[in-house]
Amino acid sequence: MIVVMKKGATPQQIQHMIERVEALGLKSHPIYGTERTVIAAIGEKRDEHRQSLESGPGVAEVVPILAPYKVASREVKPEPTVVRAGSLTVGNCNLGMIAGPCSVENQEQTISTARAVKAAGATALRGGAFKPRTSPYSFQGLKEEGLKILADAREETGLAVVTEVMAATDVALVGRYADVLQVGARNMQNYRLLEEVGKEGKAVLLKRGPSATMDELLLAAEYVLNAGNPNVMLCERDIRTFESHVRFSLTLSSVPYLHERTHLPVVVDPSHGTGHTNLVTRMAAAAVAAGADGLMIEVHPDPETALSDGYQSLNFKQFEELMQLCRKVADAVGKKIA
């Protein structure tokens, strides 16, 4: 349930109600809005305490949360969340542009890409140091060496680093180098990992699994939020369908759907969502038109020689063209690249 404080409720009253919620054995999630504060009271036995909480000082009303995902719901926080991590700002009217190679292969490849995407207008650098691959014989990433290369690229360009963390035991290591911890599609329901990235405190980019429903994605985000980390971005990557003309099927209808149900920003990955270089630019523009708060684009100096996903990566010129088109669409729908 939500304890809605009155406009003008004092900090002392808010703190008193947080303590009352916790004294009842519930977990409190205070959310400080522009006009008033609400306190989400999360736990197994909530409704029986409703009348007790309604009598608290500074309380306007106590209302139930109907959605199964509590802290992620717009019932708790009607205004959109804006996530900031270094050079990256995502949410509300801010369009974050995350670009870079699928895999960190070496220093020159990564830093040259960072320079190029920044010059074209990207606001963050993506790159995989740990790579989850279907085959154990495929390139698995440079691991900590790759993280150090990404940190060097940030030092030179100022771009925030977005990189995937695959295991709960690696969260502290990746957190030392990254600005945003990415939870990949294969790990969307790895609940131990979600809890650990929630405790780490860095911004989190949570990718939708290829067979996950919207509720499952939002409940996965709830694990991170419930661990105390409010800086969560959802990422629509793709779903697996019967269709074979694309790698997966990119469902852009999920963008406005999610915006109706959650305050969390929504990022779209048209590189994985199509699996074909020639489709990425148009689907990126379509995602912006659908209301996406950010894009995640794979870019490589020479896609033909990429160690992973070269067939869906853009070269530098193609990324410049994507940025030009997305700027026009962003202007038309009231977004700014930030």
N, C-alpha and C positions, 0 to 999 in steps of 0.2 A: 504494500500500500504506500501511498504518498502522503506525507505530512506537509501540507502547503502552509507556509508561514504568511502572515499578513504583510502587506506593504509597510515598510518602516519598522519591521521587527528588529530588535536590537541584537547585536552579536551575542550578548549574554543569554537572550531568550533562545536564539538558534542553538547555542552550545548546550543549553539546558535540555532542549528537546533531543539533540543528538545523544546525550547521556541517558535520557529516559528511554529512547528506542533501544539502546544497547543494554540497558538494565533489564529490559523485557526479554533478552535473549535473541534479539534481532540484530542484523547487520545494518548499519546506517551508511547511506551514500548521500551526503549533502551536495546539492547542485546549486551553485550561486548564479542566478540569472540577472538580467539587467534590471528587472523590476522587482522580483521577489525571489526568495530562496525556497527550495523544496528539499525535503529529506526523504529519500526512498528507504523504506523499512523492509528489508529482505529477510525471509526466514520461513520455516515450515508453518508456524502458527502466528498468522498476522491478524486476521480479521477479528479475533477475540479481544485484541488489544485496541481496537479502533476507538471506542468510546473513551477509554482512558487517555489516549493521546489527544483526542479532540479538545479536552479540557485544559491542555497545556497553555502556558503563557505565550502570547504572540501567534497562536495557531489560528489560521483562517478556516481550514477544513482538512479532513482526512478522507482520501478517496482510494478505492481499490485499483490496482494495476491489472488490467484485463489480459494484456499480452503475456505470453509465456516467458519472453525475454523482458526483464524488468528494467534494468538500468539503461539498456539500449533503446528503450521505447520512447516515442514522442510523448507519451502520456506523462513521463517523468520530466522530460526536457523538450519543450516545444520548439525552441530555437535551435538552428543547426550548430553542430560542433565544428570549430575550426582547429585543425591540427597543425602545429608549427614545429619544425625540426630543422634547425640551421637555416639554410637557404630555401627550404621547402615550406610552402603554406598551402594547405588544402582545405576546402570547405567554404560554404556560403557562396560568395561570388568569386572566390579565389580558385583558379584552375592550376593545379600543380602539374608540371611536365617532368616526368621521371624517365630518363633515357640512358642507354648504355648497353654494353655487351651482355649476352646471355651468360657467358663465362669469362672470368678474369683469366686470360691466357698468359700474359706477360706484361711487363712494365710499359713498354712502348705502345702496345695495342690498347691498353686501358687508358693511359694518360692522353694519347692522341685522340681517343674517342671522347674523353671528358672535355678536352679543349673544344672539339668540334661541336658537341651538343650544347655546351654553354654558349658558344658563339651564335648558335642558331636560336637560343632562347630557352633551353631547358633549365629547370630550377633544381634538379637533383640528378644524381648519378646512380644508376643501377648497375649491378654486376655480381655474378655468382662466384663466391669463393668455395662454398660447399655446394655440390651439385647432386641432387637426387636423380639418378638415371635408371631407366627401366632395366637396362642390362648392366651387370656388374663389370663388364669389360669396357664400357664406355668411359670417357673422361669424367672423373669424379670431382674435379676442381683442385685448386692449389691450396685450399684450406687456409691456415694462418698466413702463409706467404701471400695468398691472394688478398686477405684482409689488409695486410700492410701496404700492398700496392694501391688498394682503394683509398686508404688513409693518405698516401702520398698524392693521389689524384685530387683529393679534397684540399690538401695543403696548397696545391698549385692553383686550383680553379675556384675554390670556395664553395663547390657544390656539396650539398649534403649527400651522404652515402646511404643507399638502400640496398641491403643484402639479406639473403635468406639464412635463417638458423634452422637446422634440421632436428636437433636433439636438445632435450632439457639440459643435458650436461654441458652443452656448448653455449648456452645463453650468456654466461658471464664473459666468455672469451669474445664472442661476436659483439657483445655490448661495449667492449673496450674500444672497438674500431668503428662501429656503425652508428649512424644517427637514427635510422629506422630499421627495426627488426622485421623482416618479412617471414610470415608463416605461409609456406607453400600449400598448393592445393592438396597434395598427398597428406599433409599434416593438419588439415583444417579441424579434424576431430581427434587430434592428439592432445588430450586434455591436460596431461602433465606438462607438455610444452607450452600450452596456452597459459596455464597458471604461472609458469616460470617467466615468460615474457611479460606477464602482467606485473609480477613483482620487480622486474628489472627497471621499469620506469621509462624506458625509451619508447618513442612512438612505434606503433605496430601496424603493419600492412598485412591484413588477413585475406588470403585468397580463397575464393569459393571452390570447393571440391567439384569434380566433374559430374557427380551424381547427387549433389547436395541440394536440398530444398532451401527456400528463403528462410524458413524458420530455423533450419539446422545451421545455416550461416550465422544468423543473428544470435542463436544460443551459443555458438562457438565464440562469437565476440563477447558474449556475456561473461564467459570464463575470464577473459582478460580484464574486463571492466570490474568484475567482482573481486579480482585480485588487487584492485586499487589503481589501475592504469586507465585514465579517461581518454588517452590519445590513440584511438583506434580508427584506422581507415579500412573500409571493406573494399575488396577488389573483385570485380566480375571478370572472370578469366574465360570461361566457356563451360558448356555441358556436353556430355557424350550423347549423341543421338544416332539414328540409323543413317544419317546423311554421310556421304563419303567425298563430296567435292571440296570440303574444307577439313582441316585437322580436327576441329571441334565445332560446335555451333555457338556463336556469340549471341547471347540473349540480352539485347539492349533494353527490352521492356523491364528488366529488373532494376534499371537505374531509377525511373520515376516511381516504381513500386516501392523500392527501399526508402526513397525520400519521403514517402507518405507514412512510413512506419517507424523509421528510426532517425535520430538526429545525427548519426554518424555519417561522415563523408564517404562518397562512393567513387572509387577509381576504376577505370576500365583498361584491360590489357588486350588490345586488338592484335598483338603479335601472336600470342598463344591462341587467341580466340578465332583466328582464321588459319594460321599456319602457312600463309602464302604472302610473300613480300608485296605482290601487286595488289593485295586487298587491304593492306594495313592502313594506308593513308585515308582512304574513303571511310573505312569503319571507324577510324579515330575521329574524323570529322563528324560522323553520325553519332558517336558517343557524346561528343561535346554538345551537339544539338539536342540529344536526349536528356541533358542536364548533368553529365558526369562532372565530378569535382576534380578529377585528375586523370591523366593518361600514363600508361607505362609502356614504353616503346623499346624494342630491342634494336640496337644500332651497332654496327661493326665496320672497321675500316675496309675490310675485304670479305664480305659475307661468304663468298665461295670457299674460302679457306678456314672458316670458323670451325672450332672444335665442337660446337653444339649449336643447333637451331639456326644455321646459316640461311636456310630456305625461308625463314620468316623474318630475318633481320634486314634493316634498311642500311644502305651506305650513307655517307655524310650528305651527299647532294639530295638523296631521297628524303632524309630527315629534315633538311632545310625546307623542302617543298611541303612536307607534312605540317611543319610549323606555320608556314605562310597561310595554308588553307585553314588550319585550326584557329589561327588568330582572327580570320574573317568570321568564322562561325561563332567564336567566343564573343566577339563584338556584337553580333546579332542577337545573342541570347543573354547578354548582360553579364558575361564572365570576363575576368581579367587574369592574364597569366602572371602568377606571383610565386 
